[in-house]
Amino acid sequence: MLEGHQLLGFGFFVVGLWHFFNHVKLHALSYKSYTSTLWFPTTISRYLELHFIMASCTIFIAMELFIAPIHHQPFDVDGTIPSTHLHNFEHSSMAMAFLVYAIFAIVLDRKCSKAQNELTHLLGAIAFTQQFLLIHLHSRDHMGPEGQYHFLLQLLILISLATTLMGIGRPKSFLVCFVRSVSIVFQGVWLMIMGFLLWTPGFQAKGCFMHLEESDEYVVRCSDDESLHRAISLVNIQFSFLLIVVTVFAMSFYLIIVRRYGEKVEYVSLIKEEHYRDEDGFVKHKGSIDNVENSMDVESQSPKKSKQEHI
């Protein structure tokens, strides 16, 4: 369970940070022609990001279905799915949805160019929808601090889903992509925190502990109502502090990227200004200079024209 949350969270964090960097960079370089996209090519490989998603999802599915189970296979002796492995199939289904998104994103990029951006956003929205539904309708009874962690995770997934759908109708909105990227980063960090503070022995809140149920599943239980209330409140405080940290990080990272890549645009404009600066230090517009040059050409041509008329 710990490895699954960590791996999935790390994948979300890396992809979200990569998206955030590229969206801010593109907007800083050319905000007028900016258009949102769900994946970005690299100089190493055009589909490196999508291959990373495919590899992460494949490893996660293998861990959930063939590595984590005690007998290293998800089915019972009669070929049915045992109740103890239902959550493994649910988790792997989330990864399968993102695996399908990555595969078809490559296919659409190679074979289809007309509706590629819209269909890619739709595939991403479907993946986020499946992630939300499987967590909301989870086979495990998420109670206590575990339930609060998953409830707040659903809010982050809804933000990612909503902004992905909005990207279809508003492809030039930088704010939509900004919020989506930050929400994906937030998802990754929150999943990794869940893995540490829920499923690592000794990291649970005071008065709570990991308990092995009759179904051979570990769940987090609290000794009394006071410990339960305290644990849930601590989850809310963690989310609040993390929201502040992610906000500060996003704003700081945005300013750094804009300063790094936005200066080039301003530097070019300054060169053009210096090019059109006259000797007195006044800047002349390009149009006025063209008019001056044209008038000089006319004046230079007028004596010739008068001589021809005289002849």
N, C-alpha and C positions, 0 to 999 in steps of 0.2 A: 504493500500500500504506500509506504514511504517513497520507494523508488518511483512508483507511478506518478505520484503527485509532483515530485521533484523534476522528473523528466518532462512531463507535460508542461509544468510551469516554466522550466528553462526554455522550452521551445517557443512558448508564447512570448516570453521576455525578449528573446533574441529577434524574433520576427517583428514584434512591435517596435523595438528600438531601431531596427533597420528601416522600417516604414517611416518612423518619425524623422529620422535623419534625412531620408531622401525627400520626403514631402517638404520639409523646411528648406532644404537645399534648393530644390526645384523652384519653390515659391520665391526664394531670395534672388535666384538668378534671373527668372523671367516670370514675374507675377501676372503679367498681362496675358501670356499664353499658357498659364498653368492649367493642367487638367489632371484630375485624380486618377489613380490606378491602384490595383490591389497587389501588384508585385513589381519588382524592379530588376532589370538585368544588371550583370556585373561584368567587369573587364575580364575576369577569369573564365566565367561561363555565363551565357545568357540566362540559363535556367537554374543557376546555383541556389537561389532562394527556394524555388519550387522543389528542387531535388532535396534540399535540407528538410522541407516539410514532409516529403515522401519518406525519407529515411527515418525521421523522428517518429512519424505515425506507424511505420512498419515495426520499428523496435518496440514502441509502446504496445501495439497489438500483440506482438510475440510475448512480451512480458506479462500481459494480462491473461492470455489464453494458454500459454505453454511454459512459462517460467515460474510465475507466481503460484499457480495451483500446486498442491502438495504432490500429486501424481504426475505433474507436468503435462496434463491434458485436461481440457475443460469439461469433458462429458463424463457421465456416469457409466457404469459397466453395461447398462442396458441401452446406451446411446442417447439418453435424455440429458437435459441440463439440470444439474442439482441446484437446489435453492442457494447453496453456499457460493455458487459461481455465477449467479445472475448478475451481480454487480460487475463481474469481470467482462461479461458480454456487453453490458451497458457502456462501460468505459471504452471498450474496444470499438463500439459502434460510433462513438464520438470521433475517435481517431480515423475511422474509415470514411466518415463524411469529409474530413479535411484532406484525406488521401485522394478521394474522388475529385475534390476541388483542384488539387495540385495537378493531377493527371490531365484533367480536361482543360485547365488553364494552358498547359503546354500544347495540347492538341488544337485549341482554339487559336493560339498564337501562330501556329504553323499553317493551319488550314482555312481559318476564317478571319477576315479583317473588318467586316462591316459592323457586326454587333458584338465584337470580341469584348470590349470593355463592359458593356451592359450584362452580357452573359456571365462574365467572370465575377462581377459583383453579385449576380444572382446566385451563383454557386457558393460564394462566400457566405451570403445570407442564409442559404439552406444549411450550411455547416454550423453556423452559429445557432440557428433555430433548433437543429437536432441536439446540439450541446445543451441548450437551455431546457428543452423538454425532458431529456434523459436525466438531468440533474433535478428538475422540478418533480418528475414522476419516478424518482429513484426507488429501487426495490428495498433498499435499506431505510429503516425509519430514522431519519436524521433528527435526533432529539438533542436537547441541551446545547453545549458549545459546538458540537459537530453540526447541528442543524443551523446554528447562527452563522457559522463559517460559510455553509453552502447557500444560505439565504442571501448573504451579501455578495457572494460570487455570482448569483443569478442576476443581481442588479448590474454588475459589470458586463455580463454577457448580453443583457438587453441593450446596453449602450452600444456595444460593438455591433449588434444586430441592426439597431435603428440607424446608426451612421452608415453602415454598409448599404442598406436599402436607400438611404438618402443620397448616397453616391451615384445611384443610377439616374435620378432626376436632377441632381445638382453636381455635375462632374467637375465644375470649375470652382467649387467652394473649398477653399483651403481650410476653413474652420471645421468642416465636417471630417476631413481627413485627419486634421490635428487631433480632434477628440477621439476618433476611432483608434488612431495609433497609440495614444496615451491609455485608452481603455484596455488595449491588448497588452501593453506593458504592465498595467495594473493587475490584469488577470494573472499574468505570469508570476509576478511577485507574490500575489495573494495565494496562489496555488502552492508555491514553495513554502510560504509561511505555514499554510495548513499542514503540509507534510511534516514539517519540523515540530510544530506545537501540538498537533493532534496525535501523530503516530510514532513519535520518538519517546521512548520510556523516560520519564523524569521531567519532561518538558510541559506536561499538562498543568493547568492552573491548580493552585493549592486547594486541596480537598477533592480533586478529581483524579481519576486513574484509568488505565486501560484494563478492560474486563473482557475475558474470553467467554462468549455466549455459548449456549448449547449447540448452536449451528456452526460452531468452530470459527466464528468471526469475532474480531476484536472491535469493541466499541468503547467510547469514552463515557464513563459514568462518574457522577459526583456523590459524595457521601451523604449530603443533606441538601435541603432547599436553599440554605444560605450559601453554601459552596456553589450550587448550580447558578443562583442569581449572580454571584460574584464572577463566575467564569464567563457567563453570557455578557456581562457588562465589560469585562476585560476584552472580549472579542470586539465589541463596539468601539472601545477606546483604541484598540490596535488599528481598526479600520480607519478611524478618524485621524490618528497620527500618520498613518500611511498615506491617506489622501493628501494631507498637508505636504508630506515629503515628496510625493509624486508630483504635486503641483509645483513646488519649488524647483524640483529637478527639471520638469518640462519647460518652465519659463526660462530657467538659466541655460538649459541646452539650446533652446530656441534663440536666445540672445547671442550665444556663442557662435552658432551656425550662421545666423544672419550677419554677424560682424565679420565672420571668416569669408563668406561667399558674397555678401552684399556689397562689400567694399569695391569689388571689381567693377560692378556696374557704375557706382559713383565715380570711380577713378576714370573710367572711359568718358563719362559726361564732363568731368573737369578738363580732360585733355581737349575735348571739343570746344569748351569755353575758352581755354587758353589759345586755341587755334584761331578763334574769331575775336580775340581781344585786340583792340587797336592800341596805338602808341600812348594815348592819354589814359589808358586803364579802363575804358568803357567797353562793355561787351556789346557787340552788334549781333543781331539775329542773322541767321543764315540767309533768310529771304532778302533782308536789306542789302547784304553783301552781294548777292546775286544781281539785285537791281542796280547796284553801283557798278558792278562789272559790265552789265549790259549797257548801261548808260555810257561807260567809257568806250565800249566797243562802238557804239553809235557815233560818239564824238570823233573817234579815230577814223571812222569810215566816212563821216560827213565831208571832209575836205576832198577826199577822192571823188565822192559823188558829185560835188560842186564842180570839180575840174572836168569830169565826164560831161556834165550838163553844159559847161562852158564850151567844150569842144563840139 
